[in-house]
Amino acid sequence: MNSPETDRRAPYDFFCVYRVPNVKFQREFEQQVAASGWYEYFEQVNVSGDAKEFEAMLLGNAKMTRPA
C-alpha cells in the first residue's frame, strides 16, 4: 500500500510486484490478465524490467551513473 505521507507520492494506492522466470512468461501473464477483464474494473499501469542487485543499483545511484 502506498503511504499517503510519501514525498512526491505516485497517484496510486496499491502496488504489486511480481518476479517471473522470463519475458515469455511475463507476456503470457499480461495476456491472461487482459483476457480476465481486469482492466474493465481497475486502472492499472504496468512496468517491467530486469531485477538488479540492490547494492549495485544503490551504488550506481549514489555515483549518479546510468544503469547498463
Residue, then its C-alpha position, 0 to 999 in steps of 0.5 A: m500500500n502506498s503511504p499517503e505521507t510519501d514525498r512526491r507520492a505516485p497517484y496510486d494506492f496499491f502496488c504489486v510486484y511480481r518476479v517471473p522466470n522470463v519475458k515469455f512468461q511475463r507476456e503470457f501473464e499480461q495476456q491472461v490478465a487482459a483476457s480476465g477483464w481486469y482492466e474493465y474494473f481497475e486502472q492499472v499501469n504496468v512496468s517491467g524490467d530486469a531485477k538488479e542487485f540492490e547494492a549495485m543499483l544503490l551504488g550506481n545511484a549514489k555515483m549518479t551513473r546510468p544503469a547498463 
